Amino acid sequence: MAKRTDTVSTEVRSATMRAVKSRNVKSTERKLRAVMASTRLKGWRMYANELPGKPDFVFLRERLAIFVDGCFWHGCPKCYRRPRSNQEYWDSKLIYNIERDRRNRNRLRRAGWRVVRLWEHELKQDTARACTKIVAALLAATAKKHQSE
């Protein structure tokens, strides 16, 4: 039997994990929403549940999907720190999340969408730069649209 390294019961750990929000997260989505509103960036909506991966923000007309990824949950190459306990579980969880993100990105691109991924640390460090990434993707989408017309 594997040695248990968690300091709380399975029930408490499960309740804690269920409480982790995946929408309207203060450090990421709410921060980006506030920046886009303050810069008067228009034409976006939140939570496109009908699209692969359920992007956090979409610009429908420009077919731009934006994901705001938490550094821990999505395996940020800069910030991710492997937990010391239950490493086998967390390793497989992270691999699954990264592969799911890649599959969803590819599905969106095949459907004609541009995809922008922003890391949690990018929003914490420099929201203006993150917004610049979005504007650049919007300009590229608009230019492509005009070329095809």
Buried (B, 14 or more C-beta within 10 A) or exposed (E): EEEEEEEEEEEEEEEEEEEEEEEEBEBBBBBBBEBBEEBEBEEBEBBBEEBBBBBBBBBEEBBBBBBBBBBBBBBBEEBEEEEEEBEEEBEEBBEEBEEEBEEBBEBBEEEEBBBBBBBBBBBBEEBEEBBEBBEEBBEEBBEEEEEEE
